[in-house]
């Protein structure tokens, strides 16, 4: 089945993105993200990136422990090569990407 609305939607989205960029640059911003964040507590794209990097840095040890715990729970001796995020979160969590693991014996 072919999605006949794909092309018109693509054109609409492209127009919206171009208009957002145009608005942002007319207002003196580099892009629409900078424009949107300018009056928020985050303040800028750089601040958001720094915040996310800090969250990643702080949460990495807990993620590694969760991966190690999940691997330890694999009692059948199979060589697990990857663990999906839904293997690590509670049932109320949302599934996400897949974490690729190094060879067994190394830290995740």
Backbone as numpy.savetxt, mean C-alpha at the origin, in Angstrom:
# Nx Ny Nz CAx CAy CAz Cx Cy Cz
-16.98 -11.17 -22.55 -17.82 -9.99 -22.55 -16.93 -8.74 -22.55
-17.21 -7.84 -23.42 -16.42 -6.62 -23.57 -17.09 -5.49 -22.79
-16.27 -4.74 -22.05 -16.79 -3.61 -21.32 -16.85 -2.41 -22.26
-18.04 -2.11 -22.74 -18.20 -1.04 -23.71 -18.07 0.34 -23.08
-18.13 0.43 -21.77 -18.01 1.72 -21.09 -16.58 2.07 -20.72
-15.67 1.16 -20.96 -14.28 1.37 -20.57 -13.71 2.63 -21.20
-13.84 2.78 -22.49 -13.26 3.94 -23.19 -13.87 5.26 -22.72
-15.20 5.39 -22.66 -15.75 6.66 -22.16 -15.32 6.97 -20.73
-15.28 5.96 -19.86 -14.85 6.19 -18.48 -13.40 6.62 -18.44
-12.58 6.02 -19.27 -11.17 6.37 -19.32 -11.02 7.85 -19.71
-11.80 8.30 -20.67 -11.72 9.69 -21.10 -12.17 10.65 -19.99
-13.21 10.26 -19.26 -13.69 11.10 -18.16 -12.62 11.17 -17.07
-12.06 10.04 -16.70 -11.03 10.03 -15.66 -9.79 10.81 -16.10
-9.41 10.67 -17.35 -8.27 11.41 -17.86 -8.53 12.91 -17.79
-9.72 13.33 -18.13 -10.09 14.75 -18.06 -10.05 15.25 -16.62
-10.58 14.47 -15.70 -10.56 14.86 -14.29 -9.13 15.02 -13.80
-8.27 14.07 -14.12 -6.87 14.15 -13.69 -6.16 15.37 -14.27
-6.42 15.65 -15.53 -5.81 16.83 -16.16 -6.30 18.12 -15.52
-7.59 18.19 -15.23 -8.16 19.39 -14.60 -7.63 19.58 -13.19
-7.48 18.49 -12.46 -6.92 18.58 -11.11 -5.49 19.09 -11.15
-4.72 18.57 -12.08 -3.33 19.03 -12.22 -3.29 20.50 -12.60
-4.15 20.88 -13.54 -4.22 22.27 -13.98 -4.59 23.18 -12.82
-5.58 22.82 -12.04 -6.00 23.61 -10.89 -4.85 23.75 -9.89
-4.20 22.65 -9.58 -3.11 22.68 -8.61 -1.97 23.58 -9.06
-1.58 23.46 -10.33 -0.46 24.28 -10.81 -0.85 25.75 -10.89
-2.10 26.03 -11.24 -2.55 27.43 -11.25 -2.52 28.04 -9.85
-2.72 27.19 -8.83 -2.71 27.66 -7.44 -1.29 27.67 -6.85
-0.30 27.28 -7.68 1.08 27.34 -7.23 1.62 26.06 -6.61
0.93 24.96 -6.80 1.38 23.68 -6.25 1.99 22.83 -7.35
2.81 21.87 -6.95 3.45 20.98 -7.93 2.47 20.01 -8.55
1.49 19.57 -7.75 0.53 18.58 -8.22 -0.71 18.64 -7.34
-1.70 17.82 -7.69 -2.97 17.85 -6.97 -2.82 17.31 -5.54
-1.95 16.36 -5.34 -1.74 15.83 -3.99 -1.22 16.91 -3.06
-0.25 17.71 -3.53 0.26 18.82 -2.72 -0.85 19.82 -2.42
-1.67 20.10 -3.41 -2.80 21.03 -3.23 -3.76 20.50 -2.17
-4.15 19.23 -2.27 -5.10 18.64 -1.34 -4.55 18.58 0.09
-3.27 18.32 0.22 -2.67 18.15 1.54 -2.26 19.48 2.19
-2.27 20.55 1.43 -1.73 21.82 1.93 -2.44 22.34 3.18
-3.72 22.09 3.31 -4.45 22.61 4.48 -4.86 21.50 5.44
-4.15 20.40 5.39 -4.42 19.30 6.32 -3.29 19.21 7.33
-3.48 18.39 8.34 -2.44 18.22 9.34 -1.18 17.63 8.72
-1.33 16.81 7.68 -0.17 16.22 7.01 0.69 17.30 6.36
0.06 18.23 5.69 0.77 19.37 5.14 1.38 19.20 3.76
1.98 18.05 3.48 2.62 17.86 2.19 2.80 16.38 1.88
3.07 16.10 0.62 3.34 14.74 0.19 4.57 14.20 0.91
5.57 15.03 1.08 6.80 14.61 1.75 6.51 14.17 3.19
5.64 14.92 3.89 5.29 14.56 5.26 4.54 13.23 5.31
3.65 13.00 4.35 2.91 11.74 4.29 3.88 10.59 4.04
4.79 10.78 3.10 5.79 9.74 2.82 6.65 9.45 4.04
7.08 10.50 4.73 7.91 10.33 5.92 7.13 9.59 7.00
5.85 9.92 7.16 5.01 9.25 8.14 4.87 7.76 7.81
4.58 7.46 6.55 4.42 6.06 6.14 5.73 5.29 6.29
6.85 5.94 5.98 8.15 5.29 6.17 8.38 4.99 7.65
7.98 5.91 8.52 8.15 5.71 9.96 7.23 4.57 10.46
6.00 4.53 9.97 5.09 3.44 10.33 5.68 2.11 9.89
6.20 2.07 8.67 6.81 0.85 8.16 8.00 0.44 9.02
8.84 1.40 9.36 10.03 1.11 10.17 9.63 0.58 11.55
8.64 1.20 12.16 8.22 0.79 13.50 7.45 -0.53 13.52
6.74 -0.82 12.45 5.92 -2.04 12.42 6.68 -3.26 11.88
7.82 -3.04 11.28 8.55 -4.14 10.68 8.92 -5.25 11.67
9.40 -4.92 12.88 9.71 -6.00 13.83 8.49 -6.86 14.17
7.32 -6.23 14.35 6.11 -6.99 14.67 5.70 -7.86 13.49
5.86 -7.35 12.29 5.53 -8.14 11.10 6.46 -9.35 11.00
7.74 -9.13 11.25 8.69 -10.25 11.20 8.33 -11.31 12.23
7.95 -10.86 13.44 7.54 -11.82 14.47 6.30 -12.58 14.03
5.34 -11.90 13.42 4.12 -12.56 12.95 4.43 -13.59 11.88
5.35 -13.26 10.98 5.74 -14.20 9.93 6.43 -15.41 10.55
7.34 -15.17 11.47 8.04 -16.28 12.12 7.07 -17.17 12.88
6.09 -16.56 13.57 5.09 -17.34 14.30 4.27 -18.18 13.34
3.86 -17.59 12.24 3.04 -18.32 11.25 3.84 -19.47 10.65
5.11 -19.24 10.36 5.96 -20.31 9.83 6.12 -21.43 10.85
6.25 -21.06 12.12 6.40 -22.06 13.16 5.13 -22.91 13.30
3.99 -22.33 12.97 2.72 -23.06 13.07 2.55 -24.06 11.93
3.41 -23.98 10.92 3.33 -24.92 9.81 4.00 -26.21 10.26
3.23 -27.13 10.74 3.79 -28.34 11.36 3.98 -29.48 10.37
3.48 -29.34 9.15 3.57 -30.45 8.21 4.92 -30.54 7.51
5.83 -29.62 7.80 7.16 -29.68 7.24 7.27 -29.21 5.80
6.19 -28.68 5.24 6.26 -28.22 3.86 7.08 -26.93 3.78
7.70 -26.72 2.66 8.51 -25.51 2.46 7.60 -24.38 2.03
7.24 -23.54 2.98 6.38 -22.40 2.69 7.21 -21.32 2.05
6.82 -20.88 0.86 7.59 -19.87 0.13 6.99 -18.48 0.27
5.71 -18.40 0.60 5.09 -17.08 0.79 3.93 -17.20 1.75
3.63 -16.10 2.38 2.49 -16.02 3.29 1.67 -14.81 2.85
0.39 -15.02 2.63 -0.49 -13.91 2.29 -0.80 -13.13 3.56
-1.05 -11.83 3.42 -1.32 -11.02 4.59 -2.51 -11.55 5.39
-3.49 -12.14 4.72 -4.63 -12.65 5.46 -4.25 -13.83 6.35
-3.07 -14.42 6.13 -2.58 -15.44 7.04 -2.09 -14.83 8.35
-1.82 -13.55 8.35 -1.24 -12.89 9.51 -2.22 -12.04 10.29
-3.34 -11.65 9.70 -4.29 -10.77 10.37 -5.48 -11.57 10.86
-6.23 -10.97 11.77 -7.43 -11.64 12.27 -8.48 -11.66 11.17
-9.55 -12.36 11.41 -10.60 -12.47 10.40 -11.26 -11.12 10.13
-11.10 -10.18 11.04 -11.67 -8.85 10.81 -10.78 -7.99 9.92
-9.54 -8.43 9.71 -8.62 -7.68 8.86 -8.95 -7.88 7.39
-8.38 -7.04 6.57 -8.63 -7.17 5.14 -7.45 -7.83 4.47
-7.69 -8.76 3.55 -6.58 -9.40 2.84 -5.81 -8.39 2.01
-4.56 -8.63 1.85 -3.75 -7.72 1.06 -2.83 -8.48 0.15
-1.66 -7.94 -0.05 -0.69 -8.55 -0.94 -0.05 -9.77 -0.32
0.98 -10.23 -0.92 1.68 -11.42 -0.45 3.08 -11.03 -0.02
3.51 -11.55 1.10 4.85 -11.29 1.60 5.76 -12.40 1.09
6.78 -12.06 0.33 7.74 -13.06 -0.16 8.78 -13.29 0.93
9.05 -14.52 1.19 9.98 -14.87 2.26 11.29 -15.37 1.68
12.38 -15.10 2.40 13.65 -15.67 1.99 13.66 -17.16 2.29
14.70 -17.85 1.89 14.82 -19.28 2.14 14.72 -19.56 3.62
14.18 -20.71 3.97 14.07 -21.07 5.39 15.42 -21.03 6.07
15.39 -20.63 7.35 16.64 -20.55 8.09 17.13 -19.12 8.21
16.73 -18.27 7.29 17.09 -16.86 7.36 15.94 -16.11 8.01
16.21 -14.89 8.48 15.14 -14.10 9.06 14.28 -13.53 7.94
13.00 -13.38 8.21 12.06 -12.89 7.19 12.21 -11.41 6.99
